[in-house]
Amino acid sequence: MREDAPFATLYVGVLLAVPGVLAWVSGQALIFPSLGPSAFLLATVRSGETVTPRRVIGGHLAAVVAGLLSYHTIAPGLEVTVAAPMLATAQLRLVASGVVAVALTTGGMFATETGHPPACATTLIVALGLLPSLVDATLIVVAVVVLVGAHEFVTHERAFGDYMSVEH
């Protein structure tokens, strides 16, 4: 087991608790599935190119844009929440929206050098109609900024001594 596993385990929870509390207080969707993998990377990698604010925020931003574009072009008004009948056109449109969104997100992250794998889950959340509005998209980006801001605050304070070291 990694020497810092207990700290990383607690830290990922603390990171997610920040947008989680904001979600609870505001009643808004400020916590969603792809935020978990981003928090995990921030808690376990902690510093370096992989977890720069530009990459984490930029990757999710590319994902939101690609997801919105795909959803509103290919599958507006649809939502993947229940099983569909075999060969249903609506299901095909949702599948196409998801596939196109992930491809666009990947291309966008390459073009902007903001590669952040959890963002591919964000684009699916948007493209499959789970959080498909401009308000939802804005809240996604706000939640990512809050998550990264909490991480930046903690890592720049260096208040946790050796636990914050990325050396294993």
N, C-alpha and C positions, 0 to 999 in steps of 0.2 A: 504494500500500500504506500502511496505517496506520503511523504512526511507532512505535507501541508493539507492532507485530505480533510481533517476535521475543520480547519479554518475555511477551506474552499467550500465545504458543505454549508457551513453557517453563512459565509459571505454570499453565496448565490441566493440564499433565502433573503438576506438583508437587501440585496440589490433588487430582487423582484418585489419585496415588500414596499419599496418606495412608490413605484407606479401603482402597485396594488392598493395602497392606502388612498392614493389619489383617485383611483377607480371607485373605491368604496364611497369616498366622500362626495365625489361628483356624480356618481351614477353612470359614468361614461365608460366606454370600452378601452380602458387604458392598460389592460392586461389581456394577452392573447397568446395562443400556442407558440408562435415563433419567437416571442420575447424570452422564453425559457432557454433555448439553445444559445441565444446571444448572452444572457446572463451567465450561463455555464462557461462560455469562452472567456468572458471578462473575469470570472472568479477563478478560473484555472490557469489561464495564460497570463493575465493581468497586465502585461506590457509587451510592446513590440508591434510590428507591422500588422499582425492579424487583428489586433483589437484597438487600432487607432480610432479616434472618434470619426475621422473622415471615412474610414472603411465601414464601420458599423452603421453610422447614420446614413452615409451615402449608399450603402448596399440596400438598406431598407427603403430609402427614398426611391431608388431605381425600381425596386420591387413594387412599391405602391403605384408609381406611374405606369409601369408595365401592366400591373393587375387591373388598374382602372381602364386603361386603353383596351385591353383584351376583353374585359367583362362588358363594357358599354358598347363595344363594337360587335361582339360575337354572341353574348348571352344576357343582354339586359333583361332585368326582371326575374331571372331564374335564380335558384338557390339550391345547392346540393346539401340537403338535410335529410332526405329520405331516399330509399331505393326507388329507382324508376323502372318502368316496364322495359323488357328487353327491346333493344333497337329503337328506343324513343328518341325522337329528334331533339327534344329539350336536353336530354342527357348528352347527346353527341355535341351539342353546342357548349355545354358546360365543360366537357372533356377538351374540346378544341380551345376554349378560353383558357383553361389551365395550362395546356401544353404550350400555347402561344405565349402566355404570360411568363412561364419559366424560361422559355427560349429568349424572349425579349429582355428579361431580367438578367440572364447570363450575359447576353451581348452588351447590355447597358453597364453591367459591373465591369466587364472587360474594357469597354470604351472609356470608362471613367476611373479605372483602376481602384474600384471600391469593392472588390470581391469579399463577400461575407456570406458564406453558405446558408445560415439561418434565414437570410432574406428570401431564399427560394420558397420557403414555407409561407412567408408573408405574402408573396405574390399569389400563391394559391388561395390563401384566405380571402384575398380581395377578388381574384378572378373567378372563384367558385361561388361568389355571391354571399359570403358570410359577413363581410364588412365592405360593401361595395360603393358606399357614397363618398362624396368629397369630405363630408364631416368625419366619416370613419377613417378615411385616409389621413386626414389632418391629425386625428387622435392617435393613429398608429405612429406617425412621425414624432408627435409630442411625447408619447410613451418611450420611444427609443431614445430621444434626446434626454429625457428625465433619467432613464436607466444609465446612459453613458455619463451624464452629469454626476450622478451619485458615485459612479465608479471613479471618475476623474477627481472628485472631491476627496474620496478616501485614499486613492493612490498618491495624490499630491500632498496630502497631510502627513503621510508616512507615520501615522499614529499607531500602527500595529506591528512595528519593529520587524523582526525576522520573518514573521508570517507573510508579509507582503513581498518578500524576496521571491523572484521567479526561479532562482537556482534550486534545483532538486537534488 
